[in-house]
């Protein structure tokens, strides 16, 4: 009988020890999770401060590390030249860093980018760096995802922050027009029929944003531009700079600050999720995004090292 009692006591003590050990493991695991402070996202200014300017020419590469978690961030100036320093840096990082996850800047998609999007990328001749990194990662068998939020999510959050549905339609459409003058000179685009092209943007944006019943046409687009920018609309005068999210900028730039909030938080949320799951992540995004993300990453990782390319 005594022996049975001793056995039961021993089993009870052993169970308590195991339970305590498992609890400690759980606490330790939880403590090792990175948590990004989204309130530290930097808002750009049209009057640049030191936080608005890169300390080096683009592309600019930074490595963050905390324990076993490693993040390489390649900050770029958008280019489709596959012989560029940016594209060579992507090849180098994929080969040497061997990430388990890659995050790229390409338009939002559900599971895989559309065929029409992928056809824009020729790995041997001309391919913007986001699609280039996407295709290269797929070839190497590396998990790759886009960092962009879905349009409906952006609309919902932006409406809550004070933008109207018509302003969202205008901004999304103008963003398409501004992209005609984006990045390097060989990407400048002069459509045969600018009005028809803009009307197609409006039609597609109604679908993207779920605003099929809204009254908004080409004349509304031009009217909002001219009433708020105090200038006659001419697509040749549009610049990608016009959609920069500057808190003290002109009308379109201030709209961009609001729309941009959901975008930046989503990119960082995906980065946080992947770094906690996979420990080794490579992200390729435009330089403006990096400037906004940098304070968040420096605070979370405590370690930052600039990599010479």
Backbone bond lengths (Angstrom), bond angles and torsions (degrees), N, CA, C in turn:
res aa  C-N    CA-C-N  psi(-1)  N-CA   C-N-CA  omega(-1)  CA-C   N-CA-C  phi
1 X - - - 1.463 - - 1.538 111.11 -
2 X 1.397 114.11 -45.07 1.460 118.44 179.52 1.526 110.73 -60.86
3 X 1.331 114.29 -39.83 1.465 118.64 -179.73 1.523 111.10 -60.64
4 X 1.329 116.61 -40.97 1.461 122.08 179.21 1.527 110.35 -62.70
5 X 1.336 115.77 -42.04 1.468 120.46 179.82 1.525 110.19 -62.67
6 X 1.361 116.49 -44.23 1.465 120.76 179.72 1.533 111.19 -61.95
7 X 1.337 114.82 -39.96 1.471 119.52 179.37 1.527 110.61 -62.77
8 X 1.348 115.95 -44.06 1.468 120.93 -179.91 1.528 111.24 -63.71
9 X 1.360 115.83 -41.05 1.469 120.03 178.44 1.527 110.10 -63.31
10 X 1.335 116.21 -42.76 1.463 121.35 -179.61 1.534 110.99 -62.22
11 X 1.337 115.44 -44.33 1.477 120.18 179.39 1.522 110.33 -62.19
12 X 1.351 116.40 -40.90 1.462 121.39 -179.96 1.525 111.10 -62.88
13 X 1.349 116.04 -45.69 1.467 120.65 179.34 1.526 111.34 -63.99
14 X 1.341 115.90 -39.97 1.461 120.91 179.42 1.523 110.94 -63.65
15 X 1.337 115.91 -41.81 1.468 121.04 179.76 1.523 110.53 -62.39
16 X 1.342 116.54 -42.01 1.467 120.85 179.60 1.530 111.09 -63.46
17 X 1.340 115.56 -40.52 1.468 120.90 -179.77 1.525 110.79 -64.13
18 X 1.339 116.23 -45.26 1.466 121.34 179.68 1.522 110.64 -63.62
19 X 1.347 115.72 -43.42 1.464 120.53 -179.36 1.526 110.75 -62.17
20 X 1.343 115.87 -42.25 1.461 120.74 179.44 1.522 110.98 -65.00
21 X 1.349 115.94 -41.22 1.462 120.56 179.70 1.529 110.79 -63.94
22 X 1.347 116.23 -43.84 1.464 120.50 179.68 1.521 111.00 -64.22
23 X 1.349 115.80 -37.78 1.458 120.25 178.91 1.520 110.22 -64.80
24 X 1.342 115.73 -42.21 1.463 120.11 178.89 1.521 111.42 -63.82
25 X 1.354 115.62 -38.62 1.469 119.79 177.44 1.523 110.35 -62.60
26 X 1.334 116.24 -42.28 1.455 121.71 -178.73 1.520 110.42 -63.82
27 X 1.341 116.20 -44.77 1.461 120.91 179.32 1.520 110.06 -63.43
28 X 1.362 115.23 -44.39 1.466 120.21 -179.94 1.519 111.20 -61.54
29 X 1.352 115.92 -42.90 1.461 121.02 179.38 1.520 110.58 -62.61
30 X 1.334 116.08 -41.60 1.463 121.06 -179.61 1.525 110.56 -65.64
31 X 1.339 115.57 -40.45 1.456 120.04 -179.20 1.527 111.54 -66.11
32 X 1.336 118.09 -26.18 1.456 121.93 -178.33 1.522 113.12 -81.02
33 X 1.335 117.55 -8.57 1.453 120.64 179.38 1.525 109.73 -73.36
34 X 1.336 116.07 133.49 1.457 120.34 175.81 1.519 109.66 -78.43
35 X 1.314 116.80 140.47 1.459 121.86 176.87 1.519 108.16 -129.17
36 X 1.333 116.54 116.57 1.456 120.86 -178.67 1.527 110.86 -81.96
37 X 1.309 116.37 138.95 1.465 122.87 176.56 1.526 108.28 -94.03
38 X 1.337 116.48 98.37 1.465 121.07 -174.28 1.529 112.91 -66.62
39 X 1.321 117.42 -19.61 1.469 119.75 179.59 1.530 111.42 -68.12
40 X 1.335 116.79 -13.16 1.468 121.02 -179.73 1.529 112.73 -87.97
41 X 1.343 117.84 -2.85 1.470 120.13 178.26 1.528 108.94 -56.52
42 X 1.307 115.88 127.78 1.470 121.32 -175.77 1.525 110.59 -81.68
43 X 1.334 116.58 134.48 1.459 121.69 174.67 1.520 108.50 -99.54
44 X 1.319 116.49 124.16 1.462 121.53 -175.62 1.524 111.91 -69.81
45 X 1.316 115.33 157.56 1.460 121.97 179.02 1.520 109.65 -126.58
46 X 1.342 115.92 147.30 1.464 119.61 176.88 1.527 110.89 -75.07
47 X 1.339 116.12 -12.85 1.462 121.89 172.37 1.525 106.85 -108.26
48 X 1.324 117.78 88.40 1.465 121.95 -168.02 1.526 114.86 -56.90
49 X 1.318 114.57 137.12 1.455 122.40 169.71 1.530 106.80 -104.24
50 X 1.315 117.04 -178.36 1.467 120.01 179.14 1.523 111.44 -61.91
51 X 1.353 116.95 -26.71 1.464 120.56 -179.62 1.523 112.35 -78.06
52 X 1.341 117.20 -11.54 1.462 121.63 -179.10 1.525 112.80 -97.64
53 X 1.329 117.27 -1.07 1.461 120.95 -174.75 1.523 110.43 -124.46
54 X 1.327 115.96 133.42 1.461 119.94 177.35 1.525 110.49 -71.02
55 X 1.329 117.37 141.80 1.460 120.50 177.01 1.525 112.56 -80.07
56 X 1.314 117.63 5.53 1.461 120.53 -176.98 1.521 109.16 -154.13
57 X 1.333 116.17 162.27 1.457 120.11 176.02 1.525 109.98 -68.92
58 X 1.333 115.15 152.14 1.466 120.42 178.11 1.530 109.86 -83.16
59 X 1.335 118.41 150.46 1.466 127.10 -1.28 1.529 111.68 -71.58
60 X 1.322 114.29 152.49 1.462 121.70 -175.16 1.521 107.13 -124.58
61 X 1.312 116.24 125.38 1.467 120.05 -173.18 1.526 110.95 -119.21
62 X 1.335 115.51 130.42 1.461 121.44 -178.65 1.525 109.49 -130.06
63 X 1.328 115.71 139.83 1.463 120.90 176.13 1.522 109.39 -111.23
64 X 1.341 115.14 130.69 1.464 122.02 175.76 1.523 108.23 -113.13
65 X 1.325 116.11 142.83 1.462 119.25 -178.34 1.518 110.79 -147.52
66 X 1.324 115.54 138.69 1.462 122.43 172.94 1.523 107.29 -147.71
67 X 1.328 117.10 109.50 1.456 120.53 -176.00 1.512 110.26 62.27
68 X 1.327 116.53 -123.35 1.468 120.76 179.46 1.523 112.48 -90.25
69 X 1.327 117.10 -4.02 1.464 120.71 -176.66 1.525 110.15 -88.07
70 X 1.338 115.62 128.26 1.458 121.20 -179.03 1.528 110.01 -131.87
71 X 1.322 115.46 136.22 1.461 121.76 178.00 1.521 108.67 -132.52
72 X 1.332 116.21 126.27 1.466 120.29 171.77 1.522 107.78 -108.70
73 X 1.337 115.54 127.31 1.468 122.01 -178.13 1.527 107.85 -115.04
74 X 1.333 116.22 116.52 1.463 121.75 175.85 1.523 108.42 -101.39
75 X 1.322 115.23 111.40 1.463 122.44 -178.65 1.524 108.62 -95.16
76 X 1.343 116.68 127.48 1.469 119.39 -169.07 1.524 114.22 -126.22
77 X 1.318 114.28 163.15 1.456 122.93 164.59 1.523 104.64 -106.54
78 X 1.321 118.02 117.05 1.463 121.62 -169.70 1.530 112.14 -51.10
79 X 1.314 114.85 127.50 1.464 120.66 178.47 1.524 109.92 -149.25
80 X 1.331 115.58 148.05 1.466 120.57 178.42 1.528 111.55 -107.16
81 X 1.328 116.99 5.43 1.468 122.22 179.87 1.530 109.46 -77.80
82 X 1.337 116.80 108.44 1.470 120.01 -175.85 1.531 112.47 -69.55
83 X 1.342 117.07 -9.65 1.469 120.52 175.63 1.529 111.54 -95.76
84 X 1.320 116.78 5.51 1.462 120.56 -176.78 1.524 111.57 -70.65
85 X 1.324 114.92 164.47 1.462 121.17 177.30 1.528 110.31 -63.17
86 X 1.338 115.96 -32.52 1.469 120.82 178.91 1.523 111.13 -63.18
87 X 1.328 116.81 -48.76 1.467 120.68 -178.39 1.533 111.40 -66.51
88 X 1.323 116.00 -37.54 1.468 119.36 177.31 1.532 110.59 -66.43
89 X 1.344 116.17 -34.91 1.466 120.21 177.72 1.525 110.70 -66.17
90 X 1.331 116.73 -39.32 1.468 120.74 177.46 1.528 110.00 -59.91
91 X 1.327 116.62 -47.93 1.473 120.83 178.69 1.529 111.13 -58.59
92 X 1.330 115.92 -44.51 1.468 121.14 -177.89 1.530 111.20 -63.41
93 X 1.330 116.55 -46.19 1.471 120.48 -176.81 1.525 111.08 -67.46
94 X 1.330 117.28 -41.45 1.466 119.98 178.33 1.528 110.92 -61.52
95 X 1.332 116.35 -37.25 1.467 120.47 -178.39 1.527 112.52 -76.85
96 X 1.337 116.96 -45.36 1.463 120.77 -172.29 1.530 113.25 -88.17
97 X 1.324 117.17 -40.12 1.469 121.16 -177.46 1.525 111.66 -79.72
98 X 1.340 115.59 -30.13 1.467 122.05 179.99 1.533 111.92 50.05
99 X 1.337 116.72 62.42 1.472 119.83 -179.55 1.520 111.54 -68.51
100 X 1.314 115.86 154.34 1.464 120.03 174.58 1.525 110.61 -91.94
101 X 1.341 116.64 -18.51 1.464 122.03 178.58 1.523 109.05 -140.87
102 X 1.350 115.82 144.95 1.462 121.43 177.00 1.530 108.43 -129.99
103 X 1.334 116.13 137.50 1.468 122.05 177.22 1.524 107.70 -118.33
104 X 1.335 116.90 127.40 1.464 120.34 -175.80 1.524 111.19 -124.38
105 X 1.333 114.76 157.32 1.460 121.24 178.26 1.526 109.61 -95.14
106 X 1.313 115.48 94.46 1.458 121.98 173.12 1.521 107.05 -139.21
107 X 1.347 118.45 160.74 1.462 120.28 -178.63 1.526 112.00 -53.04
108 X 1.349 117.08 149.24 1.472 120.22 -176.48 1.521 112.74 -60.84
109 X 1.320 116.14 143.66 1.459 122.19 177.63 1.517 108.10 -144.73
110 X 1.336 116.74 162.70 1.458 120.69 -176.66 1.523 111.40 -82.47
111 X 1.325 117.35 -63.89 1.467 121.09 -179.41 1.526 111.15 -114.88
112 X 1.330 116.06 -51.89 1.464 120.99 178.35 1.526 109.06 -134.99
113 X 1.338 118.04 148.90 1.467 119.82 175.74 1.523 110.20 -58.50
114 X 1.322 115.92 153.07 1.462 120.19 -179.67 1.528 110.34 -67.26
115 X 1.337 115.19 157.30 1.469 120.36 177.96 1.526 110.87 -60.14
116 X 1.349 115.88 -38.39 1.465 119.23 -178.99 1.527 110.88 -63.79
117 X 1.338 116.45 -34.99 1.462 120.09 177.86 1.525 110.48 -68.58
118 X 1.319 115.79 -45.55 1.464 120.11 -177.24 1.527 111.91 -67.15
119 X 1.343 117.05 -28.83 1.463 120.38 179.79 1.526 112.26 -68.14
120 X 1.353 116.11 -17.54 1.463 119.21 178.16 1.529 111.64 -72.62
121 X 1.312 116.03 -9.34 1.466 120.45 -173.16 1.520 111.77 -110.83
122 X 1.324 116.27 114.10 1.460 122.57 172.05 1.525 106.73 -110.89
123 X 1.325 116.88 110.03 1.464 121.16 -174.45 1.521 113.31 -61.91
124 X 1.332 116.72 -18.44 1.466 120.08 -178.01 1.525 112.47 -97.10
125 X 1.330 117.78 -17.63 1.461 118.88 -173.81 1.524 113.89 -126.21
126 X 1.335 116.64 -60.03 1.461 119.41 -170.70 1.520 109.98 -148.92
127 X 1.335 116.73 119.73 1.465 119.60 -178.79 1.525 109.13 -161.97
128 X 1.331 116.63 120.84 1.463 119.87 178.62 1.527 109.26 -59.90
129 X 1.321 116.95 147.43 1.472 121.30 -165.64 1.529 114.70 -60.40
130 X 1.344 118.00 -31.34 1.462 119.58 179.46 1.521 112.49 -64.41
131 X 1.343 115.65 -47.61 1.466 120.39 177.98 1.526 111.07 -68.67
132 X 1.320 115.79 -34.96 1.467 120.65 178.23 1.531 109.77 -59.99
133 X 1.322 116.59 -48.79 1.469 120.89 179.79 1.524 110.97 -65.13
134 X 1.346 116.43 -35.48 1.467 120.47 178.63 1.531 109.99 -62.47
135 X 1.341 116.10 -51.54 1.469 120.13 -177.76 1.526 111.92 -64.65
136 X 1.328 116.79 -42.37 1.466 120.88 -179.73 1.530 110.88 -62.84
137 X 1.326 116.36 -40.94 1.469 120.65 179.44 1.520 110.58 -63.72
138 X 1.331 116.20 -42.04 1.467 120.55 178.90 1.530 110.93 -61.51
139 X 1.331 115.85 -42.83 1.470 120.44 179.62 1.527 110.75 -60.72
140 X 1.340 116.00 -37.43 1.465 121.42 -178.17 1.529 113.08 -84.60
141 X 1.337 116.49 -2.21 1.464 119.93 179.26 1.518 113.81 76.14
142 X 1.337 116.87 23.57 1.466 121.67 179.46 1.524 109.19 -95.51
143 X 1.317 117.39 135.81 1.459 121.22 177.21 1.526 109.52 -63.53
144 X 1.329 116.41 130.02 1.467 120.61 -178.03 1.520 109.36 -137.05
145 X 1.323 116.15 141.27 1.459 121.10 -179.41 1.521 109.69 -141.33
146 X 1.327 115.94 157.34 1.458 120.70 174.14 1.518 109.63 -85.20
147 X 1.321 116.30 146.64 1.459 119.36 -178.09 1.513 114.55 -89.29
148 X 1.344 117.20 -5.03 1.459 120.44 -171.38 1.532 113.94 -80.32
149 X 1.343 116.97 144.05 1.468 120.56 174.75 1.526 110.78 -76.52
150 X 1.315 116.96 161.50 1.458 120.99 174.76 1.529 109.59 -71.75
151 X 1.330 116.87 148.41 1.462 121.81 -174.67 1.528 112.49 -60.31
152 X 1.327 117.14 -38.66 1.465 120.81 -179.30 1.527 110.52 -60.98
153 X 1.321 116.06 -38.63 1.466 121.00 178.87 1.530 110.62 -65.42
154 X 1.334 116.05 -41.31 1.465 120.60 178.64 1.526 109.85 -63.16
155 X 1.331 116.78 -44.02 1.465 121.01 179.26 1.524 110.86 -59.53
156 X 1.315 116.79 -50.53 1.469 121.59 -177.43 1.529 111.21 -56.03
157 X 1.314 116.22 -49.75 1.464 120.09 -177.53 1.523 112.17 -68.82
158 X 1.330 116.78 -36.22 1.467 120.36 -178.90 1.525 111.19 -69.79
159 X 1.331 116.80 -37.89 1.466 120.01 176.55 1.521 110.68 -61.51
160 X 1.329 115.98 -38.93 1.469 120.58 178.66 1.524 111.59 -65.25
161 X 1.342 116.01 -25.62 1.468 120.77 -179.09 1.527 112.70 -93.10
162 X 1.346 116.90 3.13 1.459 119.39 170.89 1.512 118.04 112.14
163 X 1.323 119.11 -2.63 1.466 120.97 176.78 1.527 109.30 -79.38
164 X 1.336 116.96 144.22 1.464 120.27 176.17 1.527 109.99 -87.92
165 X 1.334 116.65 165.14 1.461 120.53 178.84 1.528 111.01 -62.93
166 X 1.344 116.58 -37.52 1.470 120.28 179.12 1.533 110.85 -66.04
167 X 1.318 116.43 -38.17 1.466 119.61 177.65 1.527 111.23 -66.52
168 X 1.329 116.18 -36.32 1.465 119.03 176.72 1.524 110.67 -64.55
169 X 1.335 116.48 -42.53 1.462 120.04 177.35 1.525 110.50 -61.31
170 X 1.323 115.45 -43.20 1.467 119.44 179.13 1.526 110.79 -62.31
171 X 1.328 116.87 -48.75 1.463 120.13 -175.11 1.527 111.33 -63.65
172 X 1.328 116.88 -45.89 1.468 119.94 179.94 1.532 110.56 -60.87
173 X 1.325 116.51 -38.73 1.463 120.37 -179.30 1.525 110.81 -70.89
174 X 1.327 116.03 -44.11 1.464 118.79 179.91 1.530 111.00 -64.83
175 X 1.312 116.43 -33.95 1.464 119.57 178.11 1.531 110.59 -59.87
176 X 1.331 116.36 -38.24 1.464 119.98 176.87 1.516 111.71 -65.24
177 X 1.343 116.17 -42.52 1.468 120.77 179.22 1.530 110.45 -64.96
178 X 1.332 116.39 -42.38 1.472 120.90 -178.96 1.524 111.51 -63.02
179 X 1.330 116.32 -28.23 1.475 119.65 -178.77 1.525 111.58 -68.85
180 X 1.342 117.31 -15.05 1.459 119.99 177.26 1.530 111.43 -65.65
181 X 1.326 116.11 -17.35 1.471 120.91 179.58 1.528 110.10 -122.13
182 X 1.319 116.65 34.08 1.462 121.87 -175.42 1.521 111.85 -94.60
183 X 1.329 115.87 141.48 1.463 120.78 169.58 1.518 113.73 69.62
184 X 1.317 116.67 -143.12 1.458 120.74 -173.22 1.529 111.58 -73.29
185 X 1.331 115.51 161.91 1.464 121.81 -172.43 1.525 113.21 -59.52
186 X 1.332 117.73 -33.15 1.465 119.58 -175.84 1.524 112.49 -73.24
187 X 1.347 116.31 -3.63 1.461 118.58 177.18 1.527 111.98 -99.52
188 X 1.345 117.94 -0.86 1.460 120.58 176.99 1.528 108.63 -60.28
189 X 1.335 115.20 138.53 1.459 119.88 -172.59 1.523 109.31 -129.46
190 X 1.325 116.66 128.56 1.459 122.60 176.83 1.521 108.46 -122.20
191 X 1.337 117.39 97.08 1.465 120.21 -177.53 1.523 111.93 -66.76
192 X 1.321 115.99 150.27 1.465 120.72 177.90 1.525 110.94 -64.17
193 X 1.332 115.86 -36.46 1.462 120.91 -179.41 1.532 108.73 -133.12
194 X 1.347 117.75 86.31 1.468 121.27 -175.37 1.529 113.76 -55.35
195 X 1.342 116.58 -42.45 1.463 119.11 -178.52 1.527 110.80 -61.99
196 X 1.319 116.61 -45.47 1.466 120.35 179.74 1.526 110.78 -61.21
197 X 1.327 116.00 -39.26 1.467 120.47 179.69 1.533 110.54 -64.59
198 X 1.331 115.98 -43.67 1.469 120.49 179.59 1.523 110.44 -65.55
199 X 1.322 116.88 -38.59 1.470 120.23 177.26 1.525 111.20 -62.74
200 X 1.330 116.37 -34.90 1.474 119.12 177.44 1.526 110.13 -69.48
201 X 1.339 117.29 -35.28 1.465 120.76 175.17 1.528 110.14 -61.15
202 X 1.327 115.13 -45.32 1.469 119.85 -178.94 1.528 110.52 -60.24
203 X 1.318 116.15 -44.95 1.466 120.71 179.11 1.523 111.26 -60.45
204 X 1.322 116.53 -46.54 1.468 120.74 -179.46 1.521 112.08 -67.70
205 X 1.338 116.86 -36.67 1.464 119.84 -179.57 1.524 112.20 -68.73
206 X 1.319 116.85 -30.83 1.469 119.56 174.97 1.526 110.08 -62.27
207 X 1.334 116.01 -39.53 1.468 120.33 177.97 1.525 110.55 -69.13
208 X 1.331 116.44 -46.91 1.466 120.86 -178.07 1.524 112.02 -58.06
209 X 1.319 115.34 -43.27 1.460 120.49 -174.58 1.527 112.95 -90.60
210 X 1.327 117.12 -2.42 1.457 119.64 -179.16 1.518 112.50 69.41
211 X 1.345 116.74 31.87 1.468 121.74 -177.45 1.532 110.57 -114.26
212 X 1.318 115.85 48.16 1.467 120.79 -174.66 1.522 113.00 -64.55
213 X 1.320 117.59 -24.84 1.467 120.69 -176.16 1.525 113.54 -96.37
214 X 1.318 117.22 -0.15 1.461 119.42 -177.74 1.529 110.56 -74.77
215 X 1.335 116.17 142.65 1.467 120.62 175.25 1.532 107.61 -87.47
216 X 1.304 115.05 106.17 1.464 120.01 -179.54 1.519 107.88 -157.71
217 X 1.338 116.47 120.48 1.463 120.09 -179.74 1.535 110.41 -132.99
218 X 1.305 115.97 -170.92 1.467 120.84 -177.22 1.523 111.34 -58.06
219 X 1.334 117.01 -42.57 1.467 120.47 -179.33 1.529 111.63 -63.58
220 X 1.331 116.65 -36.25 1.469 119.93 176.71 1.528 110.11 -65.05
221 X 1.319 115.91 -41.26 1.464 121.21 178.83 1.528 110.59 -58.84
222 X 1.329 116.48 -50.10 1.467 121.33 -179.15 1.525 110.48 -64.28
223 X 1.332 116.71 -40.46 1.463 121.33 -178.66 1.527 111.63 -61.74
224 X 1.327 116.90 -46.36 1.473 120.24 179.60 1.527 110.10 -62.75
225 X 1.331 116.61 -40.69 1.470 119.91 178.72 1.522 110.52 -61.64
226 X 1.323 117.29 -52.01 1.464 120.65 -172.63 1.523 112.21 -70.31
227 X 1.335 117.66 -34.01 1.469 120.80 179.94 1.525 112.56 -71.33
228 X 1.323 116.59 -28.64 1.468 119.70 -175.38 1.527 114.08 -104.76
229 X 1.319 116.53 -20.65 1.470 119.86 -179.23 1.529 112.29 -103.48
230 X 1.353 116.07 -6.09 1.472 121.28 179.51 1.526 111.63 52.78
231 X 1.323 114.82 44.88 1.465 120.46 179.99 1.522 108.81 -154.01
232 X 1.333 116.29 153.40 1.460 121.15 175.81 1.524 108.15 -75.64
233 X 1.340 116.94 134.32 1.458 119.52 -177.87 1.526 111.40 -72.49
234 X 1.313 115.61 129.70 1.461 123.69 173.53 1.523 106.32 -147.22
235 X 1.314 116.44 116.77 1.466 119.02 -174.25 1.526 112.47 -57.95
236 X 1.334 117.42 -26.81 1.466 120.30 -179.19 1.527 112.25 -68.46
237 X 1.330 116.07 -17.89 1.466 119.91 177.76 1.525 112.24 -92.48
238 X 1.323 116.98 -3.06 1.467 119.65 179.78 1.524 109.53 -76.36
239 X 1.316 114.99 145.34 1.457 121.34 177.74 1.525 108.63 -136.59
240 X 1.330 115.82 149.18 1.464 118.87 178.79 1.524 110.61 -61.38
241 X 1.314 115.36 -26.70 1.467 122.14 176.30 1.528 110.84 -56.49
242 X 1.335 116.75 -29.75 1.469 121.06 -177.07 1.522 113.28 -62.54
243 X 1.334 117.65 -22.87 1.470 118.60 -179.49 1.530 111.90 -103.30
244 X 1.346 116.11 12.58 1.467 119.37 175.42 1.527 109.13 -63.49
245 X 1.329 118.72 134.24 1.471 121.07 -177.61 1.525 112.14 -79.07
246 X 1.338 116.10 80.47 1.463 121.26 -179.91 1.527 109.72 -100.79
247 X 1.325 116.38 123.04 1.461 121.19 -177.50 1.526 112.05 -63.80
248 X 1.337 117.12 -25.81 1.464 121.24 -179.54 1.530 110.81 -114.23
249 X 1.336 116.80 24.12 1.455 121.18 -176.96 1.517 113.38 -89.63
250 X 1.340 116.63 -164.70 1.464 121.27 179.00 1.538 110.10 -79.90
251 X 1.309 116.27 -176.48 1.471 122.49 -172.38 1.526 113.05 -52.76
252 X 1.327 117.29 -50.41 1.469 120.25 -176.33 1.524 110.43 -66.62
253 X 1.314 116.99 -38.87 1.465 120.67 179.44 1.529 111.72 -65.28
254 X 1.321 116.80 -34.48 1.472 119.93 177.39 1.532 110.94 -71.75
255 X 1.337 116.96 -35.76 1.470 119.59 172.70 1.523 109.51 -60.74
256 X 1.322 115.31 -40.28 1.462 120.54 -177.80 1.522 112.13 -62.36
257 X 1.336 117.78 -34.98 1.471 121.18 178.32 1.524 110.06 -58.56
258 X 1.342 116.00 -43.13 1.469 120.70 -177.97 1.529 110.82 -70.11
259 X 1.331 116.58 -48.23 1.467 120.86 -179.82 1.530 110.23 -63.54
260 X 1.322 114.89 -35.70 1.464 121.62 -175.32 1.531 113.08 -67.49
261 X 1.329 117.03 -26.29 1.472 120.71 -175.29 1.527 111.36 -56.77
262 X 1.330 116.54 -49.71 1.464 120.65 179.76 1.522 110.60 -63.46
263 X 1.317 115.70 -39.44 1.465 120.47 -178.36 1.530 111.30 -61.86
264 X 1.330 116.98 -50.94 1.466 119.98 -176.95 1.525 111.58 -65.02
265 X 1.323 116.71 -40.99 1.462 119.79 179.92 1.527 111.04 -64.87
266 X 1.333 116.97 -38.45 1.466 120.69 179.56 1.526 111.29 -65.70
267 X 1.330 116.93 -43.67 1.470 120.68 178.40 1.524 110.10 -58.33
268 X 1.323 116.27 -45.59 1.464 120.40 -178.42 1.525 111.93 -70.84
269 X 1.333 117.03 -35.60 1.471 119.95 177.36 1.529 110.70 -62.91
270 X 1.343 116.34 -41.58 1.471 119.76 178.00 1.528 110.76 -66.11
271 X 1.330 115.93 -39.01 1.469 119.90 178.30 1.523 110.50 -63.77
272 X 1.325 116.14 -44.62 1.470 121.45 179.05 1.527 110.96 -60.72
273 X 1.321 116.34 -44.80 1.471 120.74 -179.70 1.527 111.17 -61.72
274 X 1.337 116.44 -45.45 1.465 120.02 -176.67 1.523 112.46 -71.70
275 X 1.327 117.83 -38.33 1.466 119.59 -179.27 1.525 110.82 -68.34
276 X 1.328 117.38 -30.95 1.467 120.60 177.23 1.524 111.90 -76.73
277 X 1.335 115.86 -22.85 1.462 120.33 -178.27 1.528 112.28 -93.69
278 X 1.328 116.23 -37.94 1.460 119.71 -169.64 1.523 115.10 -115.64
279 X 1.305 117.34 -18.44 1.475 123.64 175.79 1.528 115.63 72.56
280 X 1.336 118.99 -17.40 1.466 119.96 -177.24 1.532 109.47 -137.20
281 X 1.336 116.26 100.26 1.463 121.57 -170.89 1.529 110.40 -125.36
282 X 1.342 115.35 142.37 1.466 123.43 176.85 1.519 107.45 -120.71
283 X 1.337 117.50 124.77 1.459 121.36 179.58 1.523 109.39 -121.45
284 X 1.340 116.55 134.45 1.462 122.58 178.64 1.520 107.74 -119.80
285 X 1.333 116.76 113.28 1.464 120.42 -179.56 1.525 110.51 -143.88
286 X 1.336 115.51 161.74 1.455 121.53 179.14 1.520 112.19 -61.91
287 X 1.330 115.82 156.31 1.464 121.29 -173.21 1.522 113.36 -61.66
288 X 1.342 117.23 -34.05 1.461 119.70 178.99 1.514 112.07 -62.67
289 X 1.326 116.23 -37.91 1.469 120.23 178.03 1.526 110.55 -65.87
290 X 1.334 115.76 -42.07 1.463 118.82 -179.24 1.524 111.12 -60.06
291 X 1.326 117.52 -42.18 1.462 120.20 179.74 1.525 111.09 -60.31
292 X 1.326 116.09 -35.70 1.473 120.05 179.67 1.524 111.72 -75.75
293 X 1.328 116.40 -33.69 1.471 120.69 -176.93 1.525 113.08 -83.04
294 X 1.308 116.46 -25.32 1.471 120.45 -170.04 1.536 114.37 -55.27
295 X 1.346 120.00 -46.37 1.471 118.94 179.58 1.529 112.70 -59.99
296 X 1.338 116.42 -35.35 1.470 121.28 179.34 1.529 109.96 -66.06
297 X 1.326 116.17 -45.71 1.467 121.02 -177.25 1.527 111.90 -69.09
298 X 1.328 116.77 -40.49 1.468 120.06 179.41 1.527 110.90 -63.13
299 X 1.332 116.32 -38.78 1.467 119.92 179.99 1.521 111.37 -70.03
300 X 1.332 117.10 -36.56 1.468 120.93 -176.29 1.525 112.25 -76.46
301 X 1.325 117.07 -42.50 1.469 120.60 -174.21 1.529 113.96 -90.50
302 X 1.322 116.54 -27.04 1.476 122.05 -178.14 1.529 112.52 69.54
303 X 1.338 117.69 -11.72 1.468 122.01 -176.84 1.518 108.70 -128.39
304 X 1.339 116.49 128.89 1.461 121.42 177.71 1.525 108.84 -139.74
305 X 1.322 115.43 130.58 1.460 119.88 -178.98 1.523 109.62 -134.30
306 X 1.326 117.39 120.33 1.460 121.84 178.34 1.524 109.06 -75.87
307 X 1.342 115.72 129.35 1.466 121.48 -179.26 1.522 109.41 -99.75
308 X 1.304 116.74 127.04 1.460 121.65 178.95 1.526 109.78 -76.24
309 X 1.320 116.27 129.02 1.467 120.93 -178.71 1.533 110.35 -106.56
